Each structure stands twice: as C-alpha cells, then as structure tokens.
C-alpha cells in the first residue's frame, strides 16, 4: 500500500527504511538503537532518570487532586517510566500516567489563555504553587509566540474582548 502511494507520485521507498506507526512502544523500539540499555526495563526506581523524577513530581501535583484513589507509589512511577521507555504494560490506575494527562490539559489551557490575554505569564510565575517549578514553566511557555507578528498577537487578544452592540 505504501509503495503504491510512493510509486503513484514518481518516488520509491528508500531501501532499509523502517516505518514506525507511532506511540510509546514504537518510539521505545526506535530508541533502543541509540541507548545503551539493551532494551531491558528498569526494575528499581534508582534506574529512573533524574529528568523523569522531576517530571513525576509534577504528575503527582496535577493528578492527585483530580483522582486521589489512584496509585502514586514508586512502583507506579517505575511502571510509567518503563511504559514510556520500553513499551511495557501500564495499569489504568497509574496515578502518574493520569497526572501526566491532566498536566498536558492544563498546559494547553494555559497556553491558549495566555495567547488570548485572559491570563498573563506573570500570574503563573507569581503563583506560589509553581515557585519551585519555574524551570518547567520556562519550558512549556517558551515558544508561545513563535511565528506570530504583533498584529497576529493583537488580533488574538482582542477577539475575546470585542463587545457586541447594545440593543436599543
């Protein structure tokens, strides 16, 4: 099927090309070629990267209030790490995974609200909840205005502020 599509447009599939369909497992398989882990999932929390541990704190922050009955144990953190890195099974009760989903929703909401001038970046940075996580706010808000001209930004901010004419 893929070769037919390439052939239709005059191209061909390069030899030795591997197609990945996406998802954590496929990405993990692709990363096995570049990591020196022999594709073996971790068996201890000590094997989890420092960067993942820092993010896990955020997953707990966003997930625990939404679903306090979920599993936020060290085993659950290790399970999410192995799922993302090696494609292992993941329990639907994994609090870190649910927290990661809530975190992604919150960031998307913030980015839209900041672009529409509903909230400002300063409000997020001044919120005492995120004082220890400015490094993270920097990373999720850094490219917020990339590719936008001043006119685009102004239009984005004013479209929510436009008032409808009063009825007489």
C-alpha positions in Angstrom: 0.0 0.0 0.0 2.7 2.4 1.0 4.8 1.5 -2.0 1.8 2.1 -4.3 1.4 5.6 -2.9 5.1 6.4 -3.4 5.0 4.9 -6.9 2.0 6.9 -7.8 3.9 10.1 -7.2 7.0 9.0 -9.0 9.0 8.1 -5.9 10.1 4.9 -4.3 10.7 3.7 -0.8 14.4 4.0 0.1 16.0 0.7 0.9 16.4 -0.2 4.6 13.7 2.3 5.7 11.8 1.3 8.8 8.4 2.7 9.3 7.1 3.4 12.8 3.4 3.7 13.4 3.8 5.9 16.4 3.0 5.5 20.1 5.2 4.9 23.1 6.1 1.4 22.2 7.3 2.2 18.7 9.3 5.2 20.0 10.9 3.0 22.6 11.8 0.4 20.0 13.4 3.2 17.8 15.3 4.5 20.9 16.7 1.0 21.7 19.0 1.5 18.7 20.6 4.6 20.3 20.6 3.8 24.0 23.0 1.5 25.8 20.2 -0.2 27.8 20.0 -3.5 25.9 16.2 -2.9 25.8 15.8 -4.1 29.4 13.1 -2.4 31.5 14.2 -0.9 34.9 13.5 -3.0 38.0 14.2 -0.3 40.5 13.3 3.4 41.0 17.1 4.0 41.1 17.2 3.3 37.4 14.8 6.1 36.5 16.4 9.2 35.1 16.6 12.4 37.1 14.6 14.3 34.5 11.8 11.8 34.7 11.8 12.1 38.5 11.5 15.9 38.3 8.5 15.5 35.9 7.0 12.8 38.2 6.7 15.5 40.9 4.5 17.5 38.5 2.5 14.4 37.6 1.7 13.9 41.3 0.8 17.6 41.7 -1.7 17.6 38.8 -3.0 14.1 39.2 -3.5 13.7 43.0 -6.3 16.3 43.4 -8.2 15.0 40.4 -8.0 11.3 41.3 -6.9 10.7 44.9 -7.7 7.0 44.7 -5.0 6.3 42.0 -1.6 4.6 42.6 1.2 7.1 43.2 3.7 4.6 44.6 7.3 4.2 43.5 6.2 1.1 41.6 3.7 3.2 39.7 6.4 5.7 38.8 8.6 2.9 37.6 5.8 1.4 35.6 5.2 4.7 33.7 8.9 5.0 33.1 9.1 1.5 31.7 5.9 2.0 29.6 7.3 5.2 28.0 10.8 3.8 27.6 10.2 0.2 26.7 6.5 -0.3 25.9 5.6 -2.3 28.9 2.0 -2.7 30.1 0.5 0.2 32.1 -2.3 0.0 34.6 -5.2 2.4 34.1 -4.9 3.1 37.9 -1.4 4.5 37.5 -1.6 8.0 39.1 1.5 9.3 37.3 0.0 8.5 33.9 -3.3 10.2 34.8 -1.4 13.1 36.3 0.6 13.5 33.1 -2.7 13.7 31.1 -4.1 16.3 33.4 -0.8 18.2 33.2 -1.0 18.2 29.4 -4.6 19.5 29.5 -3.6 22.3 31.9 -0.6 23.4 29.9 -2.8 23.5 26.7 -5.4 25.6 28.6 -2.8 28.0 29.9 -1.1 28.5 26.6 -4.5 29.3 25.0 -5.4 31.6 27.8 -2.1 33.5 27.7 -2.3 33.9 23.9 -5.8 35.3 24.3 -4.7 37.7 27.1 -7.0 36.1 29.6 -4.1 35.4 32.0 -0.5 36.6 31.9 2.7 34.6 32.2 3.4 36.7 35.3 0.4 35.3 37.0 1.7 31.8 36.6 5.2 32.7 37.7 3.9 34.6 40.7 1.6 31.7 41.8 3.2 30.3 45.0 2.2 26.8 43.8 4.7 26.9 41.0 7.6 28.7 42.7 9.8 25.6 42.7 8.9 24.7 39.1 9.9 27.9 37.2 12.2 25.7 35.1 9.2 23.8 33.9 7.1 26.9 33.2 10.0 28.2 31.2 10.0 25.1 29.0 6.2 24.9 28.4 5.8 28.7 27.8 9.0 29.5 25.9 7.7 29.2 22.3 4.3 30.6 22.9 4.5 33.5 20.5 6.8 31.9 17.8 5.7 32.7 14.3 3.3 35.4 15.4 3.6 39.0 14.3 2.5 41.8 16.6 -0.7 42.2 14.5 -1.5 38.5 14.9 -1.0 38.7 18.7 -3.1 41.8 18.9 -5.9 40.2 16.9 -5.7 37.1 19.2 -6.0 39.2 22.3 -8.8 41.4 21.1 -11.1 38.8 19.6 -12.3 37.8 23.1 -12.6 41.4 24.2 -14.9 42.5 21.3 -18.2 43.7 22.6 -21.5 43.2 20.8 -23.5 46.4 20.1 -26.2 47.2 22.7 -29.8 46.6 21.7 -31.8 49.8 21.6 
